């Protein structure tokens, strides 16, 4: 229940939080009575006393001399490279005994001992940190450019490299002392002696380190009050909870050192990028601690205060989707579902502090009205009464609403509830197999899948990906993907009110299944493009009719529904195959159909067709003799003609009228002209060997017309993303922006062997090739560039080097700046509010790629 106010880590004990706070402040209250060196932890002080040859009891009794701990082994001044790499004890005499016994080379850096006075003015000690020129050293470390922890045999002996004995080493570019420059890049940590192999970055401190920061009784009362009242994060308040602030300087990446600092080289930056890609949210590495019960501790909420207000009063709910409010009986059913699937040791906490009925009701309404969730596409709000719905559905909706609030505490609660519901559904279906056809349970299953895929947590993502086929199978075997699964709607006479009500409810039931199926189709395509996997639903299987118009779906009662029901045209005869056959002629049926669902289904089908084409191209590249390249080229032309026809039918301004659909269209066209799988391999997903192997293939691709068309569509993705409203680049749209950034980055990195910059400079001077804006509307210059390669491509950026933001053109020959622009688009869309977990992970990935841009 104790939370750190800086990094939001939680602890179960107050003394653990106190020790953690000292890691941020670098406060070291435990001081050695001999050398006055300070430590942040008592165990570090005890180990330091061992180096003096004293026991802890000697310090406590005031004695300055005591018996030597004969069983305590002496620490060597420096370990050889083999012993240090394997974390084994080395010997003072070199070559060491271990290397001699194993007949291996004993490699170490010779050092000289320089005795300094404990109170020498040239070696001041501040807070226990030696800031003298020799106080921090560049020894052998686990990674190039990362300083190793200095080893001191006893106080007053400093290890100095031979080059530092005669004079003070300085950085040639900055003029700073080597130790000072190194300390700026890697601030020392109070527990640094226990850090495994590298130094951690804790950002800048905005308070005086000389002030005593020991926790007194007043501080403990403040921490207790703070941890009981974690505020909701919205708008301006969200600026206080940004865990990863975007910076225009390319030397700060997710806690790692920059491309130009610390002496790191290109190979190190490439290794860092590869490791970050391999640890992406879609690359799950299971461990024994990964299980659903680990989240059950988040099922409880802190108590609220009358001064701050209850949680539900701080959720910015502008309107309600339903008139009926959640009652206590429905809340009890939700609690029963949750606690039934908790471990026994977590039951008391979950029952005692589970959200109130008011908070659950607000969370359900927040989910129903969220523009991100778009629940009106498959949940009928006019007849939605939470007290008549299954508790599993209400729990899933409350979980989704809690995550959408953006509050860290509520988000953890939402993920914990989602985990309980995910476990409860299979048990319920196993106890009663007839429930696999229950509409509400299928809706619940879909909501849990959407939460898992967009959670940014690799475990939840892999589970959601693997169990999607269960939902698809249940809908398929129930016949809900076929036209035969939906009977004709029979309208009763106007006088038969009871029959009219029954007909309306029957229509809502079948219409809900239609919309559920198309929502699953959209989720399937989004999951495929996010995880670069095969779609589960083939387009030819979808013969069910399109849903009726949104106006008919939102009718508030049966009589209104009957008055709006189309009489001249039966919408059940219009399906996906009709849209694919003639997109332009299909527009004539727009008044009686939900065109938003129809367009989304069309693009989902187009994504599946393009994905299959890209897989055939991969096979053709591996075995060209068995596949006809002309046939594949003809297939691509057919897909391009279909997508361009769809673009024309959308209207002259698709970015304003159908922003999300236009973004999906440009992303599909990007995927059709490039292999996103190959780009991820080149970025390091499968290791450096695979990246080197794929490099010639991607380099050859950058010289083709397909590559130029790909980056044109990538630029259009950025243009559409800039025009999206605030806080709407989430989930699949964030992944599309990420893919566009990768395509632009790899093109600028490998095209023309790096000579794009010189040609851009010539073009800017007026005597070379003209610049081509990839985010502009299509012009004659754009067509010349795409077809003939004439022109220098660039995207829009902002220059802040002069202290103010100035619009400028960023050429693709600067891949690091290009990736910086893409990161800025994602971060700028969520400026002032916390970024969703998936967006946060994507930002970290792109910043890692940005750091590796110096390697070709």
C-alpha positions, 0 to 999 in steps of 0.5 A: 500500500506504500507508493513512491511519489516519483516512480510509482513503485509500490511496497508492502512495508514502510521501511522498504519505501524509506530505503527506496526513497533514498535511492532517488535522493542519494541520501546516505545516513549511515556513516563510517566512524573511521573514514566518514564515508556514508552509505544508504543501507546498513548492510553496505556499511557492514561490508565496508567495515569488513574492509577496515578489518572491523566488526559492526559491534565495534562501531556500536560500542565506540571502539576504534579498534577490534579484532579482525574478522579472520573468516572475511576474505579480502577483496582484490583491487582488480579482477581479471576479465575472465573472473569478472565476466563469470562473477568469480573471485579473483586473486591479487597476484596476476595471472590469477590462480583460476586462469592458470589452472584452466590454461586461459589468458589472464587479461587485466588492465594494469593499475597504479595505486595512488595514496591520497590523504583522507582530508586532502583538499584535492579530493573532496568527499560529498555525501560519501561520493569521491568526486576527484578526477580519479574517483570514478574510473573507466575500467573493464565493464560488462558492456563497452562504454559503461563504467565499472564499479571502482574497487577500493581495498581500503579508504584512501587508495584510489585506482588510477589508470597509467594515463591519469597518473601524470595529469588529469584526463579531460574530455576533448569535446566538452572540456570536462574532467573524465570523472565529472562527465562520466558522473553526469551521464551515470549518476551514482546510486546509493546501492550501486555496489549491488547493481548487476553490471551497469549504472541506472539512470534516475533523471534530474533531481530538482531538490537540494541533496545536502538537505537531510531527507530522513523520514520523520513522523511528519513525513510518514504521515504524509506518505500514508495520506498520499498512498491512500489518495492517489488522484486520477490523472487527467489533462493538466494533472497528467503532467505530474505522472509522465513516466517517460518524458520525450526529449528532442535530444537523442541522448536519452533513451528509456534509462540508457545512455545516449548515442554520443555519451560515455564513449559508446560506439556504433556496435553498442548502440546496435546491440542496445536496439536489438535487445530492446526489440527482442524484449518488445511487448509481443516477445513474451519470456515466461517465468515462474512469477508470471501468473494471473494471481500476481495481479490479485493484490491490485483488486483493492483500492485505497480508501478515499477522503472527504477532502479529496473526494471519492474516486467516482467524482473525479472521473470526467464523465460527461454523459451517461449511455444508459438511464439505469444505474448499477445496484448493490445486488449487481455489484455483489454478483461482480464481487462474487465472480472476482473473489471466486477466482482469487487465491485464498490469501488474497480474498480478505483484501479484495473483499474489504477494498473492492470498488463501491457500487458508485465507482463500478457504475461510473466505470461501466458508463465511462466504457460505454461512452468512450470514443476509443472503445466505440462500444456502440458498434456492438452493444445496444445502449438503448436497452442496456440495463446493468442490473439485468446483465451477466456479472461477467460482462459488467466486470469486463466493462468496468475493467475496460473503463478503469483502464481507459481512465488513465489513472495508474491505480485504476488501470492496475485494478482493471487489469486485475479484474480482467484476469479474473474474468478471463479465468472465470469464462472457461470454468463457466463454459465447462460447467455448462456447455450451453453457455458457449452460445450466450451472447453476453458471455461472447461479448465478455470474451471479446472485451477481455481479448481487446484489453489483453492485446492493447495492454502492452504486457507481453504475457497478456498479449500472448494469451489474447493472441492464442485464445482468439481462435476460441471465440472465432470457433464458437461463432463459426460453429454457431453459424453466425458467420453465415447468412443462414444464421440470421432469419428475416425480420417480420414486422407486426402490425402497429396495433400489436404492441406486445408483438412489436416489442418482441419483434424489436427484441428479436431484431436486437438479438440478431443484430447484436450477433452481426455486430459482434462478428464484425467487431471480432473481424476488426479485432482479428485484423488489428491483432494481425497487423500488431503482432505480424501474424496470420489473420484467423478469419478468411474473408470468403467465410463472411457471408453474413449480412451487414448490420442495419444503419446506425440510426435504426440501431440507436432507436430508443423504443420499439415504435421508433424502430418500426417507423425507421425500419426500411420498407423498400430494401431488405439489408440482409441481402447485402454482404461483404462480397457485394462490397468487394465486387462493386465499392462504388455501386455499394454506396447506393445502399448507404442509408439502410446500412451501417457504412462505418461497419461495412468500411471497416470490414472491407479494410479488414478483408483487404488486410487479409488479402495483402497479408497473404500476398506478402507471404507468397512474395516471401516464398517466391524470394526463398524459392523463385523457381517454383513461383511465377513473379509475373503472377504475383505482380498481377495480384498486387496490381489487382489489390492496388486497383481495389484499394484505390477504388475504395479510396475514391469512394470514401470522398475527397477528404477522407482524413477529415471524414473518416480519419481512422479508415484513411489511416488504415488504408494508408497502412495497408498500402504501406504493408503491400509495398514492403515487408514489415517482418524483414524490417523488424528482423533488420532492427534486431528482433532475431539477433545481430546475425539475422540482421546482417543476413537480411541487410542486403535484401532490404538494401536492394529493396530501397532502390526500387519503386516499391520502396519509394511508394512505401515511404510515400504511404508512410508519410501519409500515415504521419500526416493523418496521425497529426490530424487526429484528435488528442488522446486518440492515437492508441491501440492499432493506430499507434502501431500503424504510426510505429510501422510507418516510422520504421519504414522511413527509418530503414529507407533513410538508413540504407538507401543510396548508401548514405549519399542522400544527405549530400544530394539534399544539400545540393537540392536545397542550394538550387542546383540539385534535385528538388525536395519531395514532401512525403506528408504533402498532397500528391503532386507531379513532383511526388509522381516523379519521385515515386516512379523515377526516383527524382527528388529528395524525400523529407517529412515535417519536423520541428527545430528547437536548437535555437530555444524556440520551435521552428518548422523545418523539413527533415530529410530521410538521410537523417534517420535519427531525426526522422525517428525523433519526429515520429516519437514526437507525434506519438508523444504530442498526441498524449501531451498533458496526459499519461501515455497508454502502456502500449504507446509507452512501449512503442515510444521506447522501441522507437527511441532504441531504434533512434539510438542505433541510427549511426550503424549501417 
